[in-house]
């Protein structure tokens, strides 16, 4: 059995979740579900980032202690993920005791190796990013990410000697070309490293909402040096060496392009300094945009779309499908209700939902509700085999949009197959049985392949097809071989899985 470890970013608790947070979380959930279909031992981790000046200021603005705000908003993230059928294995909060122990052990290891030293820093600081910038980084004097004024800060801090890891990082990426994907982000990371790495301040003494440094408790850890180790905490670092040896390194850190520098420059250097392996791959996704603006908690009102908004209007599976299908991983994508509506009607109502409805209905009228067996030499057999290969390849390279497009080819081809043979017009008999048996077998395979994206509707379609267990409980590749099921099962008609919406 292979093991597979995937993470999302951990999300700031300064406000409630929006669909910009849901986007990578749904992707990670679907990818982890795919690996469970493969029979892999899976660890899928998400959580909340609860320390740092930004969270402290947000709490103070609401008259709360930072822990009160963290407790409230961490619960809101859990509720959002429950709403979207996110099945994580661990939800980590950086204020947990296990994480404090892990961070302090990690920091102590780097300190003991001589890569953390005391110094004085003066620089331009963005509170929203919790990061320093140079004049050249700024956009008309503003933070390049949040477009807000930065502050000139001078203080005595502890520094991580990042500059010592410049060549080791270049060597690592030369030896592991897929350690950052897509290639455009890898090139961005390499360009940043080749410009020359500066040592980074990793502590703060101006506030106390953070993890104290183990050798100097008058300083708390800079939030990124506290947040990034969540990935090793969840894997057992500091508490369970055997568990950590099993799970580390992570297969994928799925992150937004705006935090690629922290994950693909700072984080691997920190790990190397502590004597640990870097992650196998950092996969950077683009932004969801509304009217050309990034979806955010602090942006314009019209960009603050929550998962609950979409689920209430379109349902869980349609929301998940749109987030996975509409934007190829890596690039920015424009979100619109019009686009979601069009994708819903075209792919879910007219294709998948329609296929389930017409097959179950015609089996009811032509076969007395008992599903026939598929043909061994059906023309759909080769189509299904090609679709399985393409779908498997796409999920394997972290391309959910391509995977779903491949799966939908089988749906379209099966609908076309039915249109060509028109079993609803024919007299009951062997020919009708063969056509409907083939369509049922194609649908069975579709339910398995689409289950990472559409867990509810594929499970319901599976039940209507009279199949045992659930599509998510099947194991690849055997489960998607043509003819892996026999006829003779009662088939149930039902309400449309995705009623067509009138635009």
Order of alpha helices (4+ residues) and beta strands (2+ residues): beta-beta-alpha-beta-alpha-alpha-beta-alpha-beta-beta-beta-alpha-beta-alpha-beta-beta-beta-beta-alpha-alpha-alpha-beta-alpha-beta-beta-beta-alpha-alpha-beta-alpha-alpha-beta-alpha-alpha-alpha-alpha-beta
